[in-house]
Amino acid sequence: MLRYDTPTAHLRSVAFIEGISYLTLLLIAMPLKYLADSPSAVRIVGSLHGLLFIWLMLLILQGMRVHSRSFGWALRLGIASLIPFAMFFMDSRLRDEDEEFRRALADKQAQ
């Protein structure tokens, strides 16, 4: 599933990893911090999640600027990145966009 060979596949892969890191932060690290008095879990997972979140936002901006995606497209992805589990629901749309990109690329190479 994790691919980086097209811009949309790259975005899709980072979105998936970012979604996993968000759930890890919320469902594992935060309970460890407050129930087991282990704040280092939040520091480690939170830092990793922050890095992935910034990477995802940069890819979304790249999609808008380089690949002419709409502001609505970017807004949907941005909001989905803030809601637990929402990025996994957006995955099918990103998969469809990647397949469309691959078909267009194959058609262009065939000409």
C-alpha positions, 0 to 999 in steps of 0.5 A: 500500500505504501508507495511513493512513485507518483505525487498522489501515491506519496500523499496517500502514503504519508496521510496513512502514516500520519493517521496511524501516528495520530491514533497512536498519540491519542489512544496509546501515548496520551493514556500513558501520560495521564494514567501511567505518569509517563510523559515521555510517550507523548514527547516521542510520539507527539514529535513524530506525529508533528513531523508527519503532520507538517510533511502532509501539509507540505504535500497538500500545498504542493498538490495545490500549487504544482498539480492544480488541486482546488482549495476545497480539495486541500481543505477537505484533506486538512480537516480530515487530518485533524479528525481521528480516523477521517484520513482512512475514509479519505484514502479511497478518494486518494486511491481513485485520484492516483489511479486516474493519474496513472492512467493519464500518465500511461496514455501520455507515454503511449502517444 
